[in-house]
Amino acid sequence: MSPPEIRAALDTSVILRLLTGQPQELARAARNYMAGIEQAGAKVFVSNLVVMEAYFACQHHYGMPKTDVLSGLQTLLSMPTFVVHPQLPGLLSMPILASSKPGFLDRLIHAEATTARLPLVTFEKAAARLPNTRLLK
């Protein structure tokens, strides 16, 4: 049996509608699209950039607390229809991620560098605590 086909890469606007349910008409269209993908036994890809944009937009444009945004992302993106960066599910399931230092975005950037087998170079002191990271001074 061949793996499920990845039919599309979702834009931030679609993820936002799925997370917030707003505006209702667009959220319904996003849910209907995803239902079709699921019914076909296919998958969709969500990039880390889309995750980052949704993370900020939910907080700054929709007034959602970090904990709710992270929980919503974890719930949504853990569904089998979504294909994401392999380290993202583990990051989203970290306890107290909303208040941890380094934070979610630094950890996600680090995960991409790790996957690429590259050291992360940063000015962020909190991020420098992560393995294979160099702090510039």
The first five atom37 places (N, CA, C, CB, O) and aatype in JSON, in Angstrom:
{
  "aatype": [12, 15, 14, 14, 6, 9, 1, 0, 0, 10, 3, 16, 15, 19, 9, 10, 1, 10, 10, 16, 7, 5, 14, 5, 6, 10, 0, 1, 0, 0, 1, 2, 18, 12, 0, 7, 9, 6, 5, 0, 7, 0, 11, 19, 13, 19, 15, 2, 10, 19, 19, 12, 6, 0, 18, 13, 0, 4, 5, 8, 8, 18, 7, 12, 14, 11, 16, 3, 19, 10, 15, 7, 10, 5, 16, 10, 10, 15, 12, 14, 16, 13, 19, 19, 8, 14, 5, 10, 14, 7, 10, 10, 15, 12, 14, 9, 10, 0, 15, 15, 11, 14, 7, 13, 10, 3, 1, 10, 9, 8, 0, 6, 0, 16, 16, 0, 1, 10, 14, 10, 19, 16, 13, 6, 11, 0, 0, 0, 1, 10, 14, 2, 16, 1, 10, 10, 11],
  "atom_mask": [
    [1, 1, 1, 1, 1],
    [1, 1, 1, 1, 1],
    [1, 1, 1, 1, 1],
    [1, 1, 1, 1, 1],
    [1, 1, 1, 1, 1],
    [1, 1, 1, 1, 1],
    [1, 1, 1, 1, 1],
    [1, 1, 1, 1, 1],
    [1, 1, 1, 1, 1],
    [1, 1, 1, 1, 1],
    [1, 1, 1, 1, 1],
    [1, 1, 1, 1, 1],
    [1, 1, 1, 1, 1],
    [1, 1, 1, 1, 1],
    [1, 1, 1, 1, 1],
    [1, 1, 1, 1, 1],
    [1, 1, 1, 1, 1],
    [1, 1, 1, 1, 1],
    [1, 1, 1, 1, 1],
    [1, 1, 1, 1, 1],
    [1, 1, 1, 0, 1],
    [1, 1, 1, 1, 1],
    [1, 1, 1, 1, 1],
    [1, 1, 1, 1, 1],
    [1, 1, 1, 1, 1],
    [1, 1, 1, 1, 1],
    [1, 1, 1, 1, 1],
    [1, 1, 1, 1, 1],
    [1, 1, 1, 1, 1],
    [1, 1, 1, 1, 1],
    [1, 1, 1, 1, 1],
    [1, 1, 1, 1, 1],
    [1, 1, 1, 1, 1],
    [1, 1, 1, 1, 1],
    [1, 1, 1, 1, 1],
    [1, 1, 1, 0, 1],
    [1, 1, 1, 1, 1],
    [1, 1, 1, 1, 1],
    [1, 1, 1, 1, 1],
    [1, 1, 1, 1, 1],
    [1, 1, 1, 0, 1],
    [1, 1, 1, 1, 1],
    [1, 1, 1, 1, 1],
    [1, 1, 1, 1, 1],
    [1, 1, 1, 1, 1],
    [1, 1, 1, 1, 1],
    [1, 1, 1, 1, 1],
    [1, 1, 1, 1, 1],
    [1, 1, 1, 1, 1],
    [1, 1, 1, 1, 1],
    [1, 1, 1, 1, 1],
    [1, 1, 1, 1, 1],
    [1, 1, 1, 1, 1],
    [1, 1, 1, 1, 1],
    [1, 1, 1, 1, 1],
    [1, 1, 1, 1, 1],
    [1, 1, 1, 1, 1],
    [1, 1, 1, 1, 1],
    [1, 1, 1, 1, 1],
    [1, 1, 1, 1, 1],
    [1, 1, 1, 1, 1],
    [1, 1, 1, 1, 1],
    [1, 1, 1, 0, 1],
    [1, 1, 1, 1, 1],
    [1, 1, 1, 1, 1],
    [1, 1, 1, 1, 1],
    [1, 1, 1, 1, 1],
    [1, 1, 1, 1, 1],
    [1, 1, 1, 1, 1],
    [1, 1, 1, 1, 1],
    [1, 1, 1, 1, 1],
    [1, 1, 1, 0, 1],
    [1, 1, 1, 1, 1],
    [1, 1, 1, 1, 1],
    [1, 1, 1, 1, 1],
    [1, 1, 1, 1, 1],
    [1, 1, 1, 1, 1],
    [1, 1, 1, 1, 1],
    [1, 1, 1, 1, 1],
    [1, 1, 1, 1, 1],
    [1, 1, 1, 1, 1],
    [1, 1, 1, 1, 1],
    [1, 1, 1, 1, 1],
    [1, 1, 1, 1, 1],
    [1, 1, 1, 1, 1],
    [1, 1, 1, 1, 1],
    [1, 1, 1, 1, 1],
    [1, 1, 1, 1, 1],
    [1, 1, 1, 1, 1],
    [1, 1, 1, 0, 1],
    [1, 1, 1, 1, 1],
    [1, 1, 1, 1, 1],
    [1, 1, 1, 1, 1],
    [1, 1, 1, 1, 1],
    [1, 1, 1, 1, 1],
    [1, 1, 1, 1, 1],
    [1, 1, 1, 1, 1],
    [1, 1, 1, 1, 1],
    [1, 1, 1, 1, 1],
    [1, 1, 1, 1, 1],
    [1, 1, 1, 1, 1],
    [1, 1, 1, 1, 1],
    [1, 1, 1, 0, 1],
    [1, 1, 1, 1, 1],
    [1, 1, 1, 1, 1],
    [1, 1, 1, 1, 1],
    [1, 1, 1, 1, 1],
    [1, 1, 1, 1, 1],
    [1, 1, 1, 1, 1],
    [1, 1, 1, 1, 1],
    [1, 1, 1, 1, 1],
    [1, 1, 1, 1, 1],
    [1, 1, 1, 1, 1],
    [1, 1, 1, 1, 1],
    [1, 1, 1, 1, 1],
    [1, 1, 1, 1, 1],
    [1, 1, 1, 1, 1],
    [1, 1, 1, 1, 1],
    [1, 1, 1, 1, 1],
    [1, 1, 1, 1, 1],
    [1, 1, 1, 1, 1],
    [1, 1, 1, 1, 1],
    [1, 1, 1, 1, 1],
    [1, 1, 1, 1, 1],
    [1, 1, 1, 1, 1],
    [1, 1, 1, 1, 1],
    [1, 1, 1, 1, 1],
    [1, 1, 1, 1, 1],
    [1, 1, 1, 1, 1],
    [1, 1, 1, 1, 1],
    [1, 1, 1, 1, 1],
    [1, 1, 1, 1, 1],
    [1, 1, 1, 1, 1],
    [1, 1, 1, 1, 1],
    [1, 1, 1, 1, 1],
    [1, 1, 1, 1, 1],
    [1, 1, 1, 1, 1]
  ],
  "atom_positions": [
    [[0.84, -1.18, 0.0], [0.0, 0.0, 0.0], [0.88, 1.24, 0.0], [-0.96, 0.0, 1.22], [1.82, 1.33, 0.79]],
    [[0.6, 2.19, -0.88], [1.4, 3.4, -0.97], [0.95, 4.42, 0.08], [1.31, 4.0, -2.39], [-0.21, 4.41, 0.51]],
    [[1.87, 5.3, 0.48], [1.51, 6.32, 1.48], [0.47, 7.28, 0.9], [2.76, 7.1, 1.94], [0.36, 7.43, -0.32]],
    [[-0.29, 7.94, 1.79], [-1.3, 8.88, 1.3], [-0.67, 10.03, 0.52], [-2.11, 9.44, 2.48], [0.43, 10.49, 0.84]],
    [[-1.37, 10.47, -0.48], [-0.93, 11.57, -1.31], [-1.04, 12.89, -0.54], [-1.76, 11.63, -2.62], [-2.03, 13.13, 0.15]],
    [[-0.01, 13.72, -0.66], [-0.08, 15.08, -0.11], [-0.63, 15.95, -1.23], [1.34, 15.59, 0.41], [0.02, 16.15, -2.25]],
    [[-1.84, 16.46, -1.01], [-2.56, 17.16, -2.07], [-2.25, 18.64, -2.17], [-4.02, 16.99, -1.88], [-2.36, 19.23, -3.24]],
    [[-1.85, 19.26, -1.04], [-1.66, 20.71, -1.06], [-0.85, 21.15, 0.15], [-3.02, 21.44, -1.09], [-0.7, 20.41, 1.12]],
    [[-0.33, 22.37, 0.05], [0.28, 23.05, 1.19], [-0.69, 24.14, 1.61], [1.72, 23.64, 0.85], [-1.12, 24.94, 0.77]],
    [[-1.04, 24.17, 2.88], [-2.01, 25.16, 3.35], [-1.34, 26.47, 3.69], [-2.75, 24.63, 4.57], [-0.23, 26.5, 4.24]],
    [[-2.01, 27.55, 3.37], [-1.58, 28.9, 3.69], [-2.03, 29.25, 5.11], [-2.16, 29.92, 2.66], [-2.92, 28.61, 5.67]],
    [[-1.41, 30.25, 5.68], [-1.75, 30.71, 7.03], [-3.23, 31.05, 7.14], [-0.91, 31.92, 7.4], [-3.85, 30.78, 8.17]],
    [[-3.8, 31.64, 6.11], [-5.21, 32.05, 6.19], [-6.13, 30.86, 6.42], [-5.61, 32.78, 4.9], [-7.15, 31.0, 7.11]],
    [[-5.81, 29.71, 5.87], [-6.63, 28.51, 6.07], [-6.46, 28.0, 7.5], [-6.24, 27.4, 5.04], [-7.44, 27.67, 8.17]],
    [[-5.22, 27.95, 7.97], [-4.96, 27.48, 9.35], [-5.65, 28.41, 10.35], [-3.43, 27.42, 9.64], [-6.22, 27.94, 11.33]],
    [[-5.61, 29.71, 10.1], [-6.28, 30.66, 11.01], [-7.78, 30.4, 11.07], [-6.03, 32.1, 10.56], [-8.37, 30.45, 12.15]],
    [[-8.39, 30.12, 9.94], [-9.84, 29.85, 9.94], [-10.15, 28.57, 10.7], [-10.37, 29.75, 8.5], [-11.16, 28.5, 11.4]],
    [[-9.3, 27.57, 10.56], [-9.51, 26.31, 11.28], [-9.31, 26.49, 12.78], [-8.56, 25.24, 10.75], [-10.0, 25.86, 13.58]],
    [[-8.38, 27.35, 13.17], [-8.1, 27.58, 14.59], [-9.12, 28.49, 15.26], [-6.72, 28.19, 14.76], [-9.53, 28.25, 16.4]],
    [[-9.55, 29.54, 14.55], [-10.4, 30.55, 15.17], [-11.89, 30.39, 14.86], [-9.95, 31.91, 14.74], [-12.74, 30.86, 15.62]],
    [[-12.2, 29.75, 13.75], [-13.59, 29.65, 13.33], [-14.14, 30.97, 12.79], [0.0, 0.0, 0.0], [-15.35, 31.12, 12.62]],
    [[-13.25, 31.93, 12.53], [-13.66, 33.27, 12.07], [-12.96, 33.64, 10.77], [-13.36, 34.33, 13.16], [-11.81, 33.23, 10.57]],
    [[-13.58, 34.38, 9.91], [-15.02, 34.56, 9.83], [-15.7, 33.22, 9.52], [-15.37, 35.62, 8.77], [-15.12, 32.34, 8.89]],
    [[-16.93, 33.1, 9.96], [-17.63, 31.81, 9.91], [-17.71, 31.22, 8.5], [-19.03, 31.98, 10.46], [-17.51, 30.02, 8.33]],
    [[-17.99, 32.03, 7.51], [-18.13, 31.52, 6.14], [-16.82, 30.92, 5.65], [-18.58, 32.65, 5.19], [-16.81, 29.85, 5.03]],
    [[-15.72, 31.6, 5.92], [-14.41, 31.09, 5.49], [-14.0, 29.87, 6.32], [-13.35, 32.19, 5.61], [-13.4, 28.94, 5.8]],
    [[-14.33, 29.89, 7.6], [-14.02, 28.73, 8.46], [-14.78, 27.5, 7.97], [-14.38, 29.03, 9.94], [-14.24, 26.39, 7.95]],
    [[-16.02, 27.68, 7.57], [-16.82, 26.58, 7.04], [-16.19, 26.05, 5.75], [-18.29, 27.03, 6.79], [-16.12, 24.84, 5.54]],
    [[-15.75, 26.94, 4.89], [-15.1, 26.53, 3.64], [-13.81, 25.75, 3.93], [-14.79, 27.76, 2.76], [-13.52, 24.76, 3.26]],
    [[-13.04, 26.21, 4.91], [-11.8, 25.5, 5.29], [-12.12, 24.11, 5.84], [-11.01, 26.32, 6.34], [-11.45, 23.14, 5.49]],
    [[-13.14, 24.02, 6.7], [-13.53, 22.71, 7.26], [-14.04, 21.77, 6.16], [-14.62, 22.89, 8.34], [-13.72, 20.58, 6.17]],
    [[-14.81, 22.31, 5.22], [-15.3, 21.49, 4.11], [-14.16, 20.99, 3.24], [-16.3, 22.29, 3.27], [-14.15, 19.84, 2.81]],
    [[-13.19, 21.87, 2.98], [-12.02, 21.46, 2.2], [-11.29, 20.32, 2.9], [-11.07, 22.66, 1.98], [-10.94, 19.31, 2.28]],
    [[-11.06, 20.49, 4.21], [-10.34, 19.46, 4.97], [-11.14, 18.15, 5.04], [-10.03, 19.96, 6.39], [-10.56, 17.07, 5.02]],
    [[-12.45, 18.24, 5.11], [-13.29, 17.04, 5.11], [-13.11, 16.28, 3.8], [-14.78, 17.4, 5.33], [-13.05, 15.05, 3.79]],
    [[-13.03, 17.0, 2.69], [-12.79, 16.37, 1.39], [-11.44, 15.7, 1.32], [0.0, 0.0, 0.0], [-11.3, 14.61, 0.77]],
    [[-10.43, 16.35, 1.88], [-9.08, 15.78, 1.91], [-9.1, 14.49, 2.73], [-8.05, 16.8, 2.51], [-8.55, 13.47, 2.31]],
    [[-9.72, 14.56, 3.89], [-9.79, 13.38, 4.76], [-10.57, 12.25, 4.09], [-10.44, 13.75, 6.1], [-10.16, 11.09, 4.15]],
    [[-11.68, 12.58, 3.47], [-12.5, 11.56, 2.81], [-11.72, 10.89, 1.68], [-13.79, 12.2, 2.25], [-11.9, 9.69, 1.44]],
    [[-10.87, 11.63, 1.0], [-10.06, 11.07, -0.08], [-8.87, 10.26, 0.45], [-9.56, 12.19, -0.98], [-8.18, 9.6, -0.33]],
    [[-8.65, 10.29, 1.77], [-7.51, 9.59, 2.33], [-6.19, 10.27, 2.03], [0.0, 0.0, 0.0], [-5.13, 9.65, 2.05]],
    [[-6.26, 11.55, 1.73], [-5.07, 12.33, 1.39], [-4.61, 13.14, 2.6], [-5.35, 13.28, 0.19], [-5.17, 13.04, 3.68]],
    [[-3.57, 13.93, 2.39], [-3.0, 14.77, 3.44], [-2.72, 16.16, 2.88], [-1.71, 14.14, 4.03], [-2.72, 16.37, 1.67]],
    [[-2.47, 17.1, 3.81], [-2.02, 18.44, 3.44], [-0.76, 18.77, 4.24], [-3.14, 19.51, 3.7], [-0.57, 18.27, 5.35]],
    [[0.09, 19.59, 3.66], [1.33, 20.0, 4.3], [1.16, 21.38, 4.93], [2.5, 20.01, 3.28], [0.54, 22.27, 4.34]],
    [[1.72, 21.56, 6.13], [1.73, 22.86, 6.8], [3.18, 23.16, 7.17], [0.79, 22.86, 8.09], [3.79, 22.44, 7.96]],
    [[3.73, 24.22, 6.59], [5.13, 24.58, 6.82], [5.3, 25.24, 8.18], [5.64, 25.5, 5.71], [4.35, 25.73, 8.78]],
    [[6.54, 25.26, 8.65], [6.84, 25.95, 9.9], [6.57, 27.44, 9.79], [8.31, 25.72, 10.29], [6.17, 28.07, 10.78]],
    [[6.77, 28.02, 8.62], [6.48, 29.45, 8.45], [4.99, 29.72, 8.67], [6.92, 29.93, 7.04], [4.64, 30.71, 9.3]],
    [[4.14, 28.86, 8.15], [2.7, 29.01, 8.35], [2.36, 28.86, 9.83], [1.92, 27.97, 7.5], [1.54, 29.62, 10.36]],
    [[2.98, 27.9, 10.51], [2.75, 27.71, 11.94], [3.15, 28.96, 12.71], [3.54, 26.48, 12.47], [2.43, 29.41, 13.6]],
    [[4.31, 29.53, 12.38], [4.78, 30.74, 13.06], [3.84, 31.92, 12.82], [6.19, 31.11, 12.58], [3.5, 32.64, 13.76]],
    [[3.41, 32.1, 11.57], [2.49, 33.2, 11.28], [1.18, 33.03, 12.03], [2.23, 33.29, 9.77], [0.65, 33.99, 12.59]],
    [[0.65, 31.81, 12.05], [-0.61, 31.55, 12.75], [-0.45, 31.79, 14.25], [-1.08, 30.1, 12.5], [-1.35, 32.33, 14.9]],
    [[0.7, 31.39, 14.8], [0.99, 31.58, 16.22], [0.9, 33.06, 16.59], [2.4, 31.03, 16.57], [0.26, 33.42, 17.58]],
    [[1.53, 33.92, 15.79], [1.5, 35.36, 16.05], [0.14, 35.96, 15.75], [2.56, 36.07, 15.23], [-0.37, 36.76, 16.54]],
    [[-0.47, 35.6, 14.63], [-1.75, 36.19, 14.25], [-2.84, 35.87, 15.26], [-2.17, 35.69, 12.87], [-3.66, 36.74, 15.58]],
    [[-2.86, 34.66, 15.77], [-3.89, 34.3, 16.76], [-3.75, 35.17, 18.02], [-3.78, 32.8, 17.13], [-4.75, 35.56, 18.61]],
    [[-2.53, 35.45, 18.41], [-2.31, 36.26, 19.6], [-2.6, 37.74, 19.34], [-0.88, 36.09, 20.1], [-3.3, 38.39, 20.11]],
    [[-2.05, 38.26, 18.25], [-2.09, 39.71, 18.03], [-3.33, 40.21, 17.32], [-0.89, 40.11, 17.26], [-3.74, 41.35, 17.53]],
    [[-3.95, 39.39, 16.48], [-5.13, 39.84, 15.76], [-6.43, 39.29, 16.34], [-5.03, 39.44, 14.31], [-7.5, 39.88, 16.18]],
    [[-6.33, 38.15, 17.03], [-7.53, 37.54, 17.6], [-7.52, 37.57, 19.13], [-7.65, 36.09, 17.12], [-8.49, 37.16, 19.76]],
    [[-6.44, 38.07, 19.73], [-6.36, 38.22, 21.18], [-6.33, 36.91, 21.95], [0.0, 0.0, 0.0], [-6.71, 36.88, 23.12]],
    [[-5.89, 35.84, 21.32], [-5.85, 34.54, 21.99], [-4.6, 34.44, 22.86], [-5.88, 33.4, 20.96], [-3.53, 34.85, 22.44]],
    [[-4.72, 33.9, 24.07], [-3.53, 33.68, 24.91], [-2.61, 32.63, 24.29], [-3.95, 33.25, 26.33], [-3.06, 31.72, 23.6]],
    [[-1.31, 32.77, 24.55], [-0.32, 31.82, 24.02], [-0.7, 30.37, 24.3], [1.04, 32.1, 24.61], [-0.62, 29.52, 23.41]],
    [[-1.12, 30.1, 25.53], [-1.45, 28.72, 25.88], [-2.57, 28.17, 25.0], [-1.87, 28.63, 27.36], [-2.53, 27.01, 24.59]],
    [[-3.57, 29.0, 24.71], [-4.68, 28.56, 23.84], [-4.21, 28.35, 22.41], [-5.82, 29.58, 23.87], [-4.63, 27.4, 21.74]],
    [[-3.35, 29.23, 21.93], [-2.84, 29.1, 20.56], [-2.03, 27.81, 20.44], [-1.97, 30.33, 20.18], [-2.23, 27.03, 19.5]],
    [[-1.12, 27.59, 21.38], [-0.3, 26.38, 21.33], [-1.15, 25.12, 21.44], [0.74, 26.4, 22.44], [-0.91, 24.14, 20.74]],
    [[-2.13, 25.15, 22.31], [-3.03, 24.01, 22.46], [-3.82, 23.77, 21.18], [-3.99, 24.23, 23.65], [-3.98, 22.63, 20.75]],
    [[-4.32, 24.84, 20.58], [-5.07, 24.72, 19.33], [-4.21, 24.18, 18.2], [0.0, 0.0, 0.0], [-4.65, 23.33, 17.43]],
    [[-2.98, 24.69, 18.1], [-2.06, 24.18, 17.08], [-1.77, 22.71, 17.3], [-0.76, 24.98, 17.08], [-1.75, 21.92, 16.35]],
    [[-1.53, 22.33, 18.56], [-1.25, 20.92, 18.86], [-2.43, 20.04, 18.47], [-0.92, 20.75, 20.36], [-2.24, 19.0, 17.82]],
    [[-3.62, 20.43, 18.85], [-4.82, 19.64, 18.54], [-5.02, 19.53, 17.03], [-6.06, 20.27, 19.19], [-5.22, 18.43, 16.51]],
    [[-4.96, 20.65, 16.34], [-5.19, 20.66, 14.9], [-4.13, 19.88, 14.15], [-5.25, 22.09, 14.39], [-4.44, 18.99, 13.35]],
    [[-2.87, 20.2, 14.4], [-1.79, 19.65, 13.59], [-1.42, 18.21, 13.95], [-0.57, 20.51, 13.71], [-0.64, 17.57, 13.24]],
    [[-1.96, 17.7, 15.06], [-1.72, 16.3, 15.39], [-2.7, 15.38, 14.67], [-1.81, 16.08, 16.91], [-2.57, 14.16, 14.73]],
    [[-3.68, 15.96, 14.0], [-4.63, 15.15, 13.23], [-3.88, 14.48, 12.08], [-5.81, 16.02, 12.7], [-2.98, 15.08, 11.49]],
    [[-4.23, 13.25, 11.76], [-3.47, 12.49, 10.75], [-3.53, 13.07, 9.34], [-3.98, 11.09, 10.7], [-2.75, 12.65, 8.48]],
    [[-4.4, 14.02, 9.08], [-4.51, 14.63, 7.76], [-3.39, 15.63, 7.49], [-5.86, 15.32, 7.61], [-3.14, 16.01, 6.34]],
    [[-2.71, 16.07, 8.55], [-1.69, 17.1, 8.42], [-0.28, 16.5, 8.41], [-1.82, 18.12, 9.54], [0.03, 15.6, 9.18]],
    [[0.56, 17.03, 7.52], [1.98, 16.7, 7.47], [2.73, 17.95, 7.9], [2.43, 16.21, 6.02], [2.57, 19.02, 7.3]],
    [[3.55, 17.82, 8.95], [4.3, 18.95, 9.49], [5.76, 18.54, 9.7], [3.67, 19.46, 10.82], [6.12, 17.38, 9.53]],
    [[6.58, 19.52, 10.07], [7.98, 19.24, 10.4], [8.01, 18.14, 11.46], [8.72, 20.54, 10.92], [7.23, 18.19, 12.41]],
    [[8.89, 17.16, 11.32], [8.87, 16.01, 12.23], [9.05, 16.35, 13.71], [9.93, 15.07, 11.84], [8.6, 15.59, 14.57]],
    [[9.68, 17.46, 14.03], [9.88, 17.81, 15.43], [8.76, 18.68, 16.01], [11.2, 18.51, 15.59], [8.71, 18.89, 17.22]],
    [[7.88, 19.18, 15.15], [6.82, 20.08, 15.62], [5.87, 19.43, 16.63], [6.03, 20.57, 14.44], [5.6, 20.05, 17.66]],
    [[5.36, 18.22, 16.4], [4.45, 17.63, 17.4], [5.08, 17.52, 18.79], [4.01, 16.26, 16.93], [4.41, 17.78, 19.79]],
    [[6.33, 17.14, 18.85], [7.02, 17.06, 20.15], [7.16, 18.4, 20.82], [0.0, 0.0, 0.0], [6.99, 18.52, 22.04]],
    [[7.46, 19.43, 20.03], [7.57, 20.78, 20.6], [6.23, 21.24, 21.15], [8.07, 21.77, 19.55], [6.16, 21.76, 22.26]],
    [[5.17, 21.04, 20.37], [3.85, 21.5, 20.81], [3.33, 20.76, 22.03], [2.86, 21.34, 19.69], [2.46, 21.26, 22.74]],
    [[3.86, 19.57, 22.28], [3.39, 18.81, 23.45], [4.23, 19.07, 24.71], [3.41, 17.32, 23.13], [3.97, 18.47, 25.75]],
    [[5.23, 19.95, 24.61], [6.06, 20.27, 25.77], [5.23, 20.95, 26.85], [7.24, 21.15, 25.36], [4.49, 21.89, 26.55]],
    [[5.35, 20.5, 28.11], [4.64, 21.21, 29.18], [5.21, 22.62, 29.35], [4.75, 20.42, 30.51], [6.39, 22.86, 29.09]],
    [[4.39, 23.51, 29.77], [4.7, 24.94, 30.01], [5.44, 25.62, 28.84], [5.55, 25.06, 31.26], [6.25, 26.52, 29.06]],
    [[5.15, 25.2, 27.63], [5.8, 25.78, 26.46], [5.52, 27.27, 26.34], [5.35, 25.07, 25.19], [6.38, 28.03, 25.88]],
    [[4.34, 27.71, 26.73], [3.96, 29.12, 26.59], [4.86, 30.05, 27.4], [2.52, 29.32, 27.01], [5.0, 31.22, 27.06]],
    [[5.46, 29.54, 28.47], [6.3, 30.4, 29.31], [7.76, 29.94, 29.34], [5.76, 30.43, 30.71], [8.56, 30.51, 30.08]],
    [[8.12, 28.94, 28.56], [9.49, 28.43, 28.6], [10.45, 29.38, 27.9], [9.57, 27.04, 27.97], [10.08, 30.14, 27.01]],
    [[11.68, 29.3, 28.33], [12.78, 30.05, 27.72], [13.88, 29.05, 27.42], [13.29, 31.21, 28.66], [14.41, 28.45, 28.35]],
    [[14.26, 28.85, 26.17], [13.78, 29.53, 24.99], [12.33, 29.16, 24.68], [14.67, 29.2, 23.81], [11.83, 28.11, 25.08]],
    [[11.69, 30.06, 23.95], [10.28, 29.9, 23.65], [10.02, 29.03, 22.43], [0.0, 0.0, 0.0], [10.94, 28.48, 21.82]],
    [[8.76, 28.92, 22.11], [8.31, 28.06, 21.02], [9.0, 28.38, 19.7], [6.82, 28.17, 20.86], [9.5, 27.47, 19.03]],
    [[9.03, 29.65, 19.3], [9.6, 29.99, 18.0], [11.09, 29.7, 17.94], [9.35, 31.45, 17.69], [11.58, 29.17, 16.94]],
    [[11.83, 30.03, 18.99], [13.26, 29.71, 19.02], [13.47, 28.2, 18.92], [13.92, 30.25, 20.31], [14.38, 27.74, 18.23]],
    [[12.64, 27.43, 19.59], [12.75, 25.97, 19.54], [12.42, 25.42, 18.15], [11.83, 25.34, 20.59], [13.03, 24.46, 17.7]],
    [[11.46, 26.04, 17.49], [11.09, 25.6, 16.15], [12.2, 25.92, 15.15], [9.77, 26.25, 15.71], [12.52, 25.11, 14.29]],
    [[12.78, 27.09, 15.27], [13.92, 27.47, 14.42], [15.08, 26.51, 14.67], [14.37, 28.94, 14.7], [15.73, 26.05, 13.73]],
    [[15.34, 26.19, 15.93], [16.4, 25.26, 16.29], [16.12, 23.88, 15.69], [16.54, 25.16, 17.82], [17.04, 23.21, 15.21]],
    [[14.87, 23.46, 15.72], [14.5, 22.15, 15.17], [14.83, 22.08, 13.67], [13.01, 21.86, 15.4], [15.31, 21.06, 13.19]],
    [[14.56, 23.15, 12.96], [14.88, 23.17, 11.52], [16.39, 23.11, 11.3], [14.3, 24.44, 10.86], [16.86, 22.4, 10.42]],
    [[17.15, 23.85, 12.1], [18.61, 23.81, 11.98], [19.13, 22.41, 12.28], [19.26, 24.83, 12.93], [20.02, 21.91, 11.59]],
    [[18.57, 21.77, 13.3], [18.98, 20.42, 13.67], [18.68, 19.44, 12.55], [18.28, 19.98, 14.96], [19.51, 18.59, 12.22]],
    [[17.51, 19.56, 11.96], [17.13, 18.68, 10.85], [18.08, 18.86, 9.68], [15.67, 18.96, 10.41], [18.42, 17.89, 8.99]],
    [[18.52, 20.09, 9.46], [19.47, 20.38, 8.38], [20.9, 20.04, 8.77], [19.38, 21.85, 7.98], [21.82, 20.2, 7.97]],
    [[21.08, 19.55, 10.0], [22.4, 19.2, 10.56], [23.34, 20.4, 10.55], [23.04, 18.04, 9.75], [24.52, 20.3, 10.19]],
    [[22.79, 21.54, 10.97], [23.55, 22.78, 11.06], [23.49, 23.33, 12.47], [23.04, 23.81, 10.05], [22.48, 23.17, 13.14]],
    [[24.57, 23.99, 12.92], [24.49, 24.66, 14.21], [23.63, 25.92, 14.06], [25.9, 25.02, 14.75], [23.57, 26.52, 12.99]],
    [[22.98, 26.3, 15.13], [22.2, 27.53, 15.14], [23.09, 28.62, 15.72], [20.87, 27.37, 15.97], [23.71, 28.43, 16.77]],
    [[23.15, 29.76, 15.06], [23.92, 30.91, 15.52], [22.91, 32.0, 15.88], [24.95, 31.41, 14.42], [22.02, 32.31, 15.09]],
    [[23.06, 32.58, 17.07], [22.05, 33.51, 17.56], [22.64, 34.57, 18.48], [20.96, 32.75, 18.29], [23.73, 34.4, 19.02]],
    [[21.91, 35.65, 18.65], [22.19, 36.64, 19.69], [21.28, 36.43, 20.89], [22.03, 38.06, 19.13], [21.46, 37.08, 21.92]],
    [[20.31, 35.54, 20.77], [19.34, 35.27, 21.83], [19.94, 34.38, 22.91], [18.08, 34.62, 21.25], [20.24, 33.21, 22.66]],
    [[20.11, 34.92, 24.11], [20.72, 34.16, 25.19], [19.92, 32.91, 25.55], [20.88, 35.03, 26.42], [20.49, 31.86, 25.82]],
    [[18.6, 33.03, 25.55], [17.77, 31.86, 25.88], [17.94, 30.77, 24.85], [16.29, 32.26, 25.99], [18.05, 29.59, 25.2]],
    [[17.96, 31.13, 23.57], [18.13, 30.13, 22.5], [19.48, 29.46, 22.58], [17.95, 30.79, 21.13], [19.63, 28.3, 22.2]],
    [[20.48, 30.18, 23.08], [21.84, 29.63, 23.17], [21.92, 28.45, 24.13], [22.81, 30.7, 23.6], [22.92, 27.73, 24.13]],
    [[20.89, 28.24, 24.95], [20.87, 27.09, 25.86], [20.58, 25.78, 25.13], [19.82, 27.3, 26.95], [20.8, 24.69, 25.68]],
    [[20.11, 25.87, 23.91], [19.79, 24.66, 23.15], [21.07, 24.03, 22.63], [18.83, 24.99, 21.98], [22.05, 24.73, 22.37]],
    [[21.09, 22.71, 22.46], [22.29, 22.03, 21.98], [22.71, 22.51, 20.58], [22.06, 20.52, 21.95], [21.87, 22.92, 19.78]],
    [[23.99, 22.46, 20.33], [24.56, 22.81, 19.04], [24.16, 24.23, 18.6], [24.12, 21.8, 17.99], [23.83, 24.47, 17.44]],
    [[24.2, 25.15, 19.57], [23.86, 26.55, 19.31], [25.0, 27.43, 19.78], [22.54, 26.94, 20.01], [25.57, 27.22, 20.86]],
    [[25.33, 28.42, 18.97], [26.42, 29.34, 19.3], [25.87, 30.74, 19.5], [27.5, 29.34, 18.19], [25.15, 31.27, 18.65]],
    [[26.21, 31.33, 20.64], [25.81, 32.68, 20.96], [26.85, 33.66, 20.44], [25.62, 32.84, 22.48], [28.03, 33.57, 20.78]],
    [[26.42, 34.59, 19.63], [27.31, 35.67, 19.17], [27.27, 36.78, 20.2], [26.9, 36.19, 17.75], [26.21, 37.09, 20.76]],
    [[28.42, 37.39, 20.44], [28.51, 38.5, 21.39], [29.06, 39.72, 20.71], [29.38, 38.14, 22.61], [29.22, 40.76, 21.33]]
  ]
}
